[in-house]
Amino acid sequence: MKTLRRENFCGRRHVVLCGRQINDAHVALPGLAVVEVAAADDETAFAVQELLATRCAIAPTDRTTGEPDEPGVRLRFFLGLHQAPDA
């Protein structure tokens, strides 16, 4: 799937829209969210995921994605604000 590029309002070079479509079930109820982290490296992306996992329930991802000609990585996971994090 091709990524789309659009200018954003913050003066950044561009915004890359996610390649995977968000399923309606992922955001069907209040408190459910799809989180996509853009980071310089895997370690940073997974640190953000772990930080959110201490606050609420998440369906974690174990790998990042990236484009060969683009800097950084992306990590997408699902979050439920109304559920307690795993202990």
C-alpha positions in Angstrom: 0.0 0.0 0.0 1.3 3.4 -0.8 1.6 6.1 1.8 0.1 9.4 1.2 2.0 12.6 1.9 0.4 15.9 3.0 1.8 19.1 4.3 1.0 19.7 8.0 0.5 22.9 9.8 3.5 22.6 12.2 6.0 23.4 9.4 7.3 19.8 9.3 8.3 18.3 6.0 5.3 16.1 5.7 2.9 13.7 7.5 2.8 10.1 6.5 -0.6 8.5 6.9 -0.6 5.0 8.2 -0.5 2.1 5.7 -2.9 -0.1 7.7 -6.6 0.8 7.8 -8.1 1.2 11.3 -11.0 -1.2 11.8 -14.2 0.3 13.2 -14.1 -2.2 16.1 -10.8 -0.7 17.3 -12.5 2.6 18.1 -16.2 1.5 18.5 -16.5 2.5 22.1 -15.4 5.5 24.2 -12.1 4.7 25.8 -10.7 2.6 22.9 -7.9 4.1 20.8 -5.4 3.2 18.2 -2.0 4.6 19.0 0.7 5.1 16.4 4.2 6.1 17.6 6.7 7.6 15.3 10.2 7.5 16.8 13.8 7.7 15.8 14.5 4.1 16.8 12.9 0.8 18.1 14.1 1.5 21.7 12.2 4.8 21.9 9.1 3.4 20.3 8.9 0.5 22.7 9.6 2.8 25.7 6.5 4.9 24.8 4.4 1.7 24.5 5.7 0.5 27.9 5.0 3.8 29.4 1.3 3.7 28.3 1.1 0.1 29.4 1.6 1.2 33.0 -1.4 3.5 32.8 -4.0 1.4 30.9 -4.6 -1.8 29.1 -2.9 -2.2 25.7 -2.6 -4.8 23.1 1.1 -4.5 22.6 3.0 -5.0 19.4 6.4 -6.7 19.2 7.8 -5.1 16.1 8.1 -1.8 14.4 7.7 -0.9 10.8 9.6 1.6 8.6 10.2 2.7 5.1 13.6 2.1 3.6 13.9 5.7 2.3 12.4 7.4 5.4 14.1 8.0 8.8 12.7 6.5 12.0 10.3 3.7 12.8 6.6 3.4 13.5 4.8 1.3 16.2 1.0 0.8 16.3 -0.9 -0.7 19.1 -4.4 -0.6 20.6 -5.3 0.9 24.0 -8.3 0.6 26.3 -8.6 3.4 28.9 -11.3 1.7 30.9 -9.3 -1.4 31.7 -6.6 -1.8 34.2 -3.1 -2.5 33.0 -1.8 -6.0 33.2 0.0 -6.6 36.5 
